[in-house]
Every structure is written in structure tokens, then in C-alpha cells.
Amino acid sequence: MTDRSQTSMTDRSQISEFFDSEAGQWSERYARDPRFARRFEKIASLLDRIAPSVPGRALDAGCGTGVFSRYLAARGWDVTAFDASQEMIETAIASSQNFSIEFIQATDQSYESHGQTFNLILSLSALEYVEDDEAAIQKFYQLLKPGGLLVVSVPNKAGMLRKMEGMVFGIRTASCDRLFGKRGEYLKFQKRQYTPLELDILMRQHGMKKKRCIFLSGGLVRPRWLLPFLERRWWAAMYCAVYEKK
Ligand SMILES: C[S@@+](CC[C@H](N)C(=O)[O-])C[C@H]1O[C@@H](n2cnc3c(N)ncnc32)[C@H](O)[C@@H]1O
């Protein structure tokens, strides 16, 4: 179902190496880069809308430096978070001294919950990097309590902005990085993207039903008046969907 044509031969260690090198500046991007700030603003507001009145246990899968883990912990969630990158985890721990979040260095497949299940799982901009997305989704299903929610953000294969991003990266690669500098470096490591329908079908096959979906423009965040047009299915570079375990 997913776009396997994008699959590169990049192995796990190269992906972790890339994210290790990003760790030092990752949290700062949410403060400085308007694209990250916009993504945070929209996903945080989605989390507020879907959150039950009594927060429970949450798992942040592929947590990076723990920006969303801290957001949930500040709202009373009991948060566990894991990431494949050691540097991301070390930075997350250093940035979360005032929170009691459990951070673990693990991949989606090596993470061991020791029988713990969760009311909420986040997989934000991570599913496109995992080795086997179906295995990851199956694991999320097992880790969720009945009626629990899975919040996933992924690149939008149907979105014009995403296609343009891919074209820019293609030109960069064809020009041996002489054009567009280091633009879209992360695309080297992404293994797949999904149309909203493809992800819905995949999730349904694994016992999860869509509840909500929001679209994110990704690269373009200005002018602000344009956002309501760009943050739509056929334009947006990414989307964030909420699935419920049936
Ligand atoms: C684009 S970052 C997103 C980080 C965070 N979720 C956020 O939204 O700020 C993707 C993260 O997924 C992690 N990752 C990639 N593959 C993974 C895997 N198989 N298991 C766990 N984490 C993984 C990377 O190390 C990286 O920190």
C-alpha cells in the first residue's frame, strides 16, 4: 500500500547517525523555525481536542528530543518515550529535568513495554523512517488499551507541496548538491509516504479506525492568510491523523 519506490537502501545506523547529528538543534527549531512552530501549534491543539478529561498513560514513539512528551507530561499524562537515536534521548533527558518522563533508547521493534499498555501513542514524523511500517503499526496496536488513540503524522503523498519538495530534492541530487545546498536532507532517509486513504486502509487492516485528520503545509507557513488554502489534502506536505483501537 505504501510507496515502496521511495525505499532507499539506507540502513538503520545511517538514519540514527543522521538524527544523532540533528539532536543538538532539534528542540531549538521549534522555537526558531516558523515551520516547526506551526507544526507544534497545530498538533498540540489537536492533542488538546482529543484528550480525555482524565489523562492516562502515553507513549511517545520516536520522540526526538521530547518536545511533545513534555507537552503531554505538563498536562498530567504519565509519559514514556523512546527513540532510536542515542543523542536524541540524551538531549531529551537533559531538557526534561523538571518532568518525570521515562526516556528510553530503543527502536519501534526493540522497545519492550513489560506488559504496560497505553491510552495514547504518538508517532510524529517517525513512521516514514522505520524499517517495517506494518510491524510498527501492529506493535502500536498491541501497546494500546482498547479504545486507546494513536496519533500519527506522516508525509502526504497526495499533497502538491510534498511533490514540489520531492522535485527540489531530485534537482539537488541530479546536480550533485550544487543546487539547493542541503535542502531536504531528511528526504534521503525517508522510506515512504502515504496518501490519507492509504494510511487509513493500512490502519484499518490493523484494527484501527480514523477519528480525525489535520493537514500541515510543512515548508510554507507564510503569508498566514494563505494557510487555510495550503493546509488541505491536495496541497499539504504532511498530515496528522488520529486513530482509535477498535
Ligand atoms: C523527524 S524526527 C521526529 C521527532 C519527534 N517525534 C518530533 O516530532 O519532534 C524522527 C525521529 O524518529 C526517530 N526514529 C527513526 N526511526 C526510528 C525507529 N525505527 N524507532 C524509533 N525511533 C525512530 C529518529 O531518531 C528521530 O528522532
The ligand as an SDF file (V2000), in Angstrom:
LIG
                    3D

 27 29  0  0  0  0  0  0  0  0999 V2000
   11.6280   13.7250   12.3280 C   0  0  0  0  0  0  0  0  0  0  0  0
   12.0980   13.1630   13.9100 S   0  0  0  0  0  0  0  0  0  0  0  0
   10.6190   13.4920   14.8630 C   0  0  0  0  0  0  0  0  0  0  0  0
   10.9010   13.5880   16.3390 C   0  0  0  0  0  0  0  0  0  0  0  0
    9.6760   13.9110   17.2050 C   0  0  0  0  0  0  0  0  0  0  0  0
    8.6390   12.9090   17.0590 N   0  0  0  0  0  0  0  0  0  0  0  0
    9.1210   15.2650   16.8620 C   0  0  0  0  0  0  0  0  0  0  0  0
    8.0320   15.3300   16.2610 O   0  0  0  0  0  0  0  0  0  0  0  0
    9.7630   16.2770   17.2090 O   0  0  0  0  0  0  0  0  0  0  0  0
   12.0250   11.4010   13.6930 C   0  0  0  0  0  0  0  0  0  0  0  0
   12.5420   10.6500   14.9110 C   0  0  0  0  0  0  0  0  0  0  0  0
   12.2360    9.2520   14.7410 O   0  0  0  0  0  0  0  0  0  0  0  0
   13.3410    8.5290   15.2320 C   0  0  0  0  0  0  0  0  0  0  0  0
   13.3010    7.1940   14.6120 N   0  0  0  0  0  0  0  0  0  0  0  0
   13.5160    6.8700   13.3240 C   0  0  0  0  0  0  0  0  0  0  0  0
   13.3590    5.5450   13.1410 N   0  0  0  0  0  0  0  0  0  0  0  0
   13.0240    5.0300   14.3460 C   0  0  0  0  0  0  0  0  0  0  0  0
   12.7200    3.7120   14.8100 C   0  0  0  0  0  0  0  0  0  0  0  0
   12.7260    2.6530   13.9810 N   0  0  0  0  0  0  0  0  0  0  0  0
   12.4250    3.5340   16.1140 N   0  0  0  0  0  0  0  0  0  0  0  0
   12.4180    4.5980   16.9600 C   0  0  0  0  0  0  0  0  0  0  0  0
   12.7000    5.8760   16.5790 N   0  0  0  0  0  0  0  0  0  0  0  0
   12.9920    6.0760   15.2870 C   0  0  0  0  0  0  0  0  0  0  0  0
   14.5610    9.3350   14.8380 C   0  0  0  0  0  0  0  0  0  0  0  0
   15.7060    9.0050   15.5840 O   0  0  0  0  0  0  0  0  0  0  0  0
   14.0460   10.7610   15.1070 C   0  0  0  0  0  0  0  0  0  0  0  0
   14.3510   11.2020   16.3740 O   0  0  0  0  0  0  0  0  0  0  0  0
  1  2  1  0
  2  3  1  0
  2 10  1  0
  3  4  1  0
  4  5  1  0
  5  6  1  0
  5  7  1  0
  7  8  2  0
  7  9  1  0
 10 11  1  0
 11 12  1  0
 11 26  1  0
 12 13  1  0
 13 14  1  0
 13 24  1  0
 14 15  1  0
 14 23  1  0
 15 16  2  0
 16 17  1  0
 17 18  1  0
 17 23  2  0
 18 19  1  0
 18 20  2  0
 20 21  1  0
 21 22  2  0
 22 23  1  0
 24 25  1  0
 24 26  1  0
 26 27  1  0
M  CHG  2   2   1   9  -1
M  END
$$$$
